[in-house]
Each structure stands twice: as C-alpha cells, then as structure tokens.
Amino acid sequence: MGKTQRLLATALLGAAHSATAETVDFDITDSSSTKNASGTIAESIIRRYNDQPAPLIPGIFTLETNGNQNWPWYGSGMIWDSLINYWGQTGDDQFNDLIQQGLYFQTGEHEDFLPANQTSMEGNDDQAVWALAAMTAAEVGFPEPRDSDTSYLQLAQNVFDSQAARWDSDTCKGGLRWQIFAFNNGYNYKSSSANGAFFQLAARLGRFTGNQTYYNWAERVLQWSKDSRIVQKGISSGQSWAVFDGADATQNCSEINHLQLSFSLALYLQGAAYLSNSTGANSNTSSMVDFVDGLLSTVSDSFIKNQTGILQETACSSFDTCATDMRAFLGSLSRALATTQYFIPSTSDKIAPILQSSGTAAAKACPDGDVCDYNWTGSGQSTSEFDFGSDLSTLNTLVANLGLAQVRTSDDGNAASTPTNSGGNSTATSTGTDNGSSSGSDNPSSSAAPSSGAADAGNGAVSLAGSSGMVALGIALVALVQLV
C-alpha cells in the first residue's frame, strides 16, 4: 500500500477519535478501509522495531519506560505471529524479510524456541507462543527463508515434542507447569496459559498433519484442564465454560486462582475451534461446539463492557492497571473469535457484532493514527504514549474483521513429519535442562510468562518470573485473585 493510502488510513483513525461519532468516516465493514487502518498500525510497530537502539537483536522488540524494559520476550513472539496473520489476510508483504529473520533468529540451538539468552527465564507458555507463530506461518503459507532447512511446521513440532516430554503426571494427575525450570518462580504453578497454549498447538498440529498423536494430546490436555478445574463449567451461567489462571501444584491443584484473563480463554477457544474442524479428533464435533458455545458465553458475560458489545480486559482496564503485555490480550481474543467464526459459521451471529463493535472502538482509540489506547470503552484514562500491547490489540482486532483466508493443511503443500512423543513424562523439568538444550545465558532478557498466577504457590505468594510484570498492579487490584 502506498503513502497516500497510509495517510488516508491515519486520517480515518484520527477522525474515528472525534467526539462526534456521527461524523466518523471509518467503516469497519469496509475491507479496504480496515486494511488501510491495520496497515498503519503494522507500520507503526515495525518502525519502532527498526528504531530500537543498537545493538538490535533480531526478533526481539523492546519498549523502554523510565529506563526499564517492559516488553517481554513472549510478547515479541505475539507480534511476529500477528504480523504473519496480517500478511495472510491482506497480502501486504513489505515486512516479510524482517518477519523471517526475527522468527528464525529466536529458534535457538535445537530449533525449539529455547534461545540461549532466554532459557534461564523462559516459561512453557513463552515457548508455545513462538511455536504458535510458526504454526500460523505454516497455515497461511507464509514464505520460508531460503537459507533455512527447517520448515515452520518442524519448528512447531519441535516445541510440541519438548513440551509433551514435560507433561507432569506426578502432581495434579497431569498438566504442564507454568515454568520450565525448577529454579524459577512459578515452577510450582500449573497455569491455564501454559496448558491452553499446548492444547492449541496440539489441536492445530493435528488438523494440519492429520496425525492422531496430536489429536490425542489435545484432548488429553483439555480433559485434564477440566478435571483440574482450571477450566470450569457453569460459572456465569449453566452452560458457560470459564478459564481460570491456574492452580497450586504443591497442593495437588486443589487451590484454584480464579483470576480470568482474555488471553487464557482465547487459547482454549481457538484450540477448540480447530478441533471442531478436525475429522481425526476423538471428541465428536457437537461436544466441541458446545464447549465453544460455553466459552463464548463467558466472553459475553465477563469480557464485554455492559451492553456495548465492546471487548475489555475486565481484570484491569477499568482501573488503568493493565501491564503493557496485558494490553495485547484482547487482540488474542479477537483472533480466537475470528477463527471460531471461520470454523463454526453458526457462531457468526454472536461473534460478528462483537468484532465490529470492538474494531470500531479500537480505531476510535487511536487519536494519532498509530498510537492506540488499550481502553476501548472510555471508562478509563486515555494515553498519548505508544506501547506495543495496545497497538497489537488494535491490529489484531481490525484484521479479525477481515475474516480468515484459507487455513491450510499439509495437503496444501507442506510435508508433515512424525511427532517423537506419544506419551509424556515428568523428568524434563526438574533438572534445569531440557533435552540437551542450552540453559546458560550471558544476557537473559525479561521473559515474564503470560500467566499471572501465584508464582511460588508453596508460600502462597503471588510473584512473577521476569521483570515485565504481566500482572503488575493488575493482580494487586484484583481481589478477583482468590485462592479457594
């Protein structure tokens, strides 16, 4: 898209911020308008990536606030995933070389997204976020770099294999721990973000390859999530399904952290949507659709502002306490809603109005065209400072309104290899090593995992690995964080 179109998109977004809504020209139902607006946001994100001070580490986005870096490593994976999806829905290829370089530079020695400068702090959900970016690349047919022999599919499979080996049946009868290594706060916590991301990865690999092992694992993780009660039925209504933050492994997961975040729900929602479209899954389609409907009920009951139809991060947005990475979560939910609508068209009557209302509100929250606010409902304070999370949610919500192009499988061109783990064990996490991957770090970056739960549940404290503080005040404010 040319400069004139970009200027038009900026003007549209600026107009959308006008107090007189009837004069707004931006139309979320017009694909050209939405593509132009999303392109403006994508360019803004990449411009700030390129403007980072030297030395630039390929693949890592940094955001400095008062001298502190507050954008975590997994958040960089979220950005690349979003930009790949943006390419898939718009065809805008101007960022492709940077995306390829950034994604592959962070794969690590064993090509499983455990790079040496992250392994001392990396969580299972951090690793899975990058694997999901690779999975998106495989599904949309994103061009692979010429100088790599490892496909996007293989990268995702490598992460699956490493995480299946960490499945911990010694506590809570299963589940992934939040953290990979025993020396990190959060190792004694089984988070919905780690298990939800693993569930989604397995579901998408199953659909892409047709391999039954992946389906079996997806269903195993989902059943464990329900059995452990981090995914519970009947919370807001009789048929609803809620996703809670996690559980204390030292208490055999008898104590549940009842914090609800849109990111964790989105992981399960998107994974379930893939399973509903997978003929090889053991679960019948109707039961998976019922599960999806229950999650959608929770979206309506817990993540929408009153009757506006506009998404909000209930745990923190009304109090203006969302950490920068938390501000990206609504974008993940928007993508999950778009995926659900694609695979289960009967949900469109519920989902389309949410995406349209939220997309319009998100555009209104971008007064400068590319500096967006994460609070779309107008109930909090607005901001004039850039942060990746807010722009990322806006980008993903705008793109979600474009719908999905074809979601490919291996039959569309990519060869599928066989997973090496047909069953999990509980030995890969306690020793500080992971299948021979590098565990040292000269300059480890901040790597706060996207779960916000009680990190060291052994003493009941709520603390987080890494300095980005996904929770920050968001956890402190929430008396929603109840251990029962």
N, C-alpha and C positions, 0 to 999 in steps of 0.2 A: 504494500500500500504506500502511496506517495505522501509527500509532505502536506499537500493540500488536504488530503483525506484526514491526516493526523490532526491538523489544525481544526478541521471541522469537528472531529470527534471530541477534541478538547473543548471546543465551544459548546458542543451539546452537553457534555458533562458539567461544564460550568453553568449552563442555563438550567440544568436539572437541579442545581443547588438553589435556584431562585426561590424566594419565599412565596411567590405566586405560582402555584403548581399549574394553573390553567395556561400559563404561557410557555410551559416546557415543551420543547420540540423533540427531545429524545424519546424514542419509541422502542420499548423492549421487545415488541412483537415484530419489529422490522429487522431482518437479519443483517442488512448492510449497516444500519446504524449500530447494532450490537457488535458486529465485527470490528468496526472502526473504533468504538469505545474500548473494547477489550484490547485492541492493538495498542492504543495509547498507554494502557496500564502495563502491558507486557514490555513495551519500550522503556517505560519508566524504571521497571525492575532491572532490566538488563543494563540500562545506563548507570545505575548505581552500582551494579556489579563491576562494570568496566572502570568506574571512577574510584574504586577502592584503593587505598594507599598500597604501595609496593612493600613487601613482595606479595603479589597476588597468588594465592594457592588455587589452582583451577578447581572449580566445583564448589568452593566454599564462599558463601555470602556472609559478610559481616555487617553489623549495624552498631555503631558506637553511640552511646548515650552517656554523657558525663564521664567519658574516658573508659567506660566499661562496655565490653562486647555483650550484647544481649540477644543475639540471634543464634540459636543452637544449630549444631551440625545436621540433625534430622530435618530441621526447617529448610536447609539447602536442598535436601532430597525432595521435600514437598514442592519447592519452587521448580526444580527441573521436571518433576512429574507434571506439574501444572502447565509448564511451557510445552512439553511434549503433547499433552492433551489439547492445548491451544492450537498447535500446528495441525493436529489431527482433525480438528473441527473447522479450521479456517484456511489451511494451506499456506499460511504465511511462513516462509522458510528462512527469513533473514537471520534467525538466531540458531539455526541448526548446527553450525560448526561449534559454537560455544556450548550448546547442549551436549553434543557428543563428547567433546573434550572434558567437560565438567563431570559428566556421569562416569566415564571410564577412568578418570584420574583418581576417583574415590573408591575404586573397587578393591584395592588392597592386594597384597601379595598372592592371596589364594582366590582372588576374584569373587569374593563373597561379601563385599562392602564391610570389611573389617580393616580399614587402613591403619597403618602403624600409629598415626597421630590421634587416633580415636579409641583404640581398643581398651585403654585403661578406664574409659568413662562411658563406653557405648552400651546401650541397653538393647534388649531384643526388639523392642518396638522401633528404636532408631534404625537398626539394621533392616528391619522389614519395610520401613518407609522407602528406603532406597531400592529395595527389591521390587516394590510395587511400581516405582518409576520405571524400572526396566521392563516390568510386565506391561505397563501402558505402552511403552515403545514397541514391544512385540505385537501388541493387539492392534495398534493403529498403523503398523507398517512403517515406523519411523526409520529413516535411512541409517544404516550401521556404518561406522567409520571404516575406511579401507584398510587401516593399519592394525586392526584387531581381528584375532581369530575366534574370539569369544562372542557369541550372539547375546542379544538382550535376554532371550529365553534362557540361555545357560546361566547367565548371571542370577536370574530369579530362581532357577533350580538349585544353584549352589547355596543360596541363602536358605531355601526350604530344607535342604539336606542338613545344614548346620543347625537349624532350629529344631527339626524333628529329633535330632540327637540330644537336644537339651530338654526334651519333654520330661518332666519330673513327676514320676509316679510315687515317689517316696513321701511326698506331702500332698495333702488335699486330693489324693487319688488321681493326680494328674495336673496338667496345666504348665504353662511357661512362666518362669519367674520374670519379674519386670527387668531386672538387671542380669547381665551375662555372667559377671564375675563376683565371687563371694565377698571381695573387699569393698564393693560399692554399696552405699546406702540404697536400699530398695531391693536388695537381693532377696530379702525375706518377705517379699510382697508379690502376689500374683495379680497382675494388672489386666484390665479389660483391653487396654491399648496393645499390649504385647500379644495377648491371645486373640484379640479381634483382628489384628494385622496378620497373624499367622493363619487364622481362619480364612481371611480374604485371599491371601496369597495361595493357599491350597486350593480354594474354590476356583480361582482364575487359572491356575495351572491345570486343574482338572478339565475345565472347559476347553482350554487352549490345546492340550495334548491328547485328551481322551483317556489318559492313564488312570486306571481305577484307584491306584495308590493315593493319588492326590484327593480324589473324592472321599476316600475312606478317612483320610486325615481331617479334611474339612468338617465332616460330620462328627468325627471324634471330638474335635475342639469345640464345636458348637454344643454338643451334648454335655461335655464337661463344664462349659460355661453356664449352662442351665443348672446342672447338678450342684455346682459350687455356689449358685445363687448370685453370681456377679451379673448374670442375665436372668431377670425375674419377670414372671407373668402377673398381670392383674394389679399393677401399682397405681396407675392413674385411672384405669377402667378395667372391666373384667377381662377383656381380650387384649389389652395392651401388653407390650414387652418393653421393659426398661433395661438399660445397660448402666451398671454402676461401676465405679472406678476400679475397685479391686478388693482383695482380701488378704488377711494376715496369714502367711504360710506357717508361722510358728504356732499359731492357734488352729492349725488344720483348716484354715479358711472358714472358721466359724464366726469370725468378726468381719462384717462387710462394711466397706467405706461407701456410703450412699451418695457421694458426690456424682452428679450426672453431667457429662460434658458431651457436646455435639460430636466431637472427634471420635470418641469411642463408639457411640451409636452409629456413626457413619461407616465405621469399619465393618460392623456386623451387617448393617443394611446393604451395603454394596456387595459384600460376600454372599449374602443370601440371595440377592438378585441374580448373581452369576449362577448359583446353584439351581435356581428355579428354571434356568435356561439350559441346564446340563442334563442330557439324556442318560448319562452314565451314573448319575448320583443315586445313591440308595434311597434317600428320602424322596417320597413322592412329591410331585410338583405342588399339589394342593396344600400340603402341610407347610412347604416352604413359603408359598404365597400367603398363607395365614400368618406365618411368623413375620413376614414383611409388613403385612397389614397392621400387626400389633406394634411394630416399630414405628410405623407411620402415625399411629395413634399417639405414641409418645412424642413424636415430633410436634404434632398439633397441640398436645397438652402441655409440653414442657419447654419447647424451643421456639414458640411463636408469641409475639407480643400481643396480648389481648385478642381482639378480633381483626387486627390489621393484616394478618397473613404474612407479616414480615418476620424473618428469622432473627433470633437474638441468642446470644450466649448467656443464658439466664443466670448462671453462677456468678457472673462478674460484670456484664456490660452495663447494667443499670447503676452500678456503683463506680464505674470507671476504674476498675481494678484488674482488667484483663492484661496479663503479661503479653509481650509482643507476639510470642508464638501462639498464644491462645487466640489472638485476633485472627489467625488464619483458619480456625476450626470451622467457621460457618461455610467457608469455601469448600472444605472437605464434605460437609453435609450436603451442600448444593450439588456437588459432583455425584454423591451417592444417590440423591434424588433423581438426577438426570439418568443415571444408569438404571435405576429401578423402573423409571418410566419407559426406558428403551426396551428392557427385557420383559416387563409386565405392563403392557399397554393399558390394562384395566385400571391402573393406578393413576392415569393421567388426570382424571377429574380432580383428584386430591392434590397432585403434585404441581401441575402446570400453574395454578393460581399462586402457589407459594413461591415458585421460582420467578414468576413475573413480578409479583409484588416486591420480593426481595431484591431482584435485579434493578428495578426502578428506584427503590430506596437506596441501594448501594451506589447507583450513579449519582443520585442527589447528594450523597455524602462525599463527593469528590469536587470540592469547590475550585481547585486549581487544575482540574483535569487529570492529574496523575498523583496527587497527594490525597489519599482517601481516609475517611474515618471508619472505624470498625463498628461504631454505634449507628445502626440504620434506623432506629425507631424514634430518635430525637429525645430520648429520655435521659440522656447523659450529656456530658460536655463534649463539644466538638474539638478537633485538634487541627493544627496547621502544620504539624511535624510529620515527616514521612516515617512509616515503618513498614517492613516487608509484610507483616501479618495482615494488616488492613488492606493493602493493595492486593495481596494474594486472594483474600476472600472475595474482593470485588471482581477480580479477574475470573475466578472460578465460577462465580455466580452468574456473571454475564455470559460466559462460554456455555454454562449449563443450559441457558435459554436458547442456545442454537441447536440443542438436541445432539445426539451422537451419530457420527458416521458409522460405517460398518465396524463392528468389534470382531477382529479376525480370530481365526484359529489356525492350528498348524496345517490344516487342509488348504489354507490360502497361501501357503508358500514357505513357512518356517518349519524345519525339521524338528521333531521332538525327541529328546533323549530321555533315558530312564532314570527315575529318582533312585538314589542309593539307599535311602532309609525307608523300610517298610514298617519299622517299629521304632519307638523312642527308647531312650534310656535316661538315667538321671546322673550320669557320670561326667558330663561335659562342662558343668558349670562350677563345680566346687574347687577346682584345682587352679583356676586362674589362667588356664589355657583352653583353646578351642580348636580341636582337630589340627593342631600344629600351626594355627595362625599366629602372626606376630602379636605379642602382647606388650611390647615396650612402647614408650612414647617420649620423644625428645621435647615436643611442644604440643601436648594434648590441647585440643580446642574444647570449648564449652560444649557439652553434649547432654543437656537436660532432656530426659525422655519425655514423650508426650503424655505420660500418665502423671497424674497429680496426686497420687495417693500417699498413704503413710509409708514413708520410705523404709524406715527401720522399725518394723512393727513389733520387734522384740521389746522395745521400751515404750511403745505407744506413741512415739513422736512422729510428727509429720515433717519430714525433711526430704530434700530432693538431691539427686546426683546432678552435678554440674551447676554452673552459676547463672544460667539464663533464667531459672526460676519460672518454669511453666506455670506454676501456681502463683508465685509471689503473693500479693495480697488477695488474689482470687481464692486461695484456700482459707486464708485467715478470716476473710469476711464471711465465708460460708459456714454458717452453723449447719449448712447442708452436709458438711463432712461429719457425719455421725457414725460412730462405730457401735453397732448393735450386735 
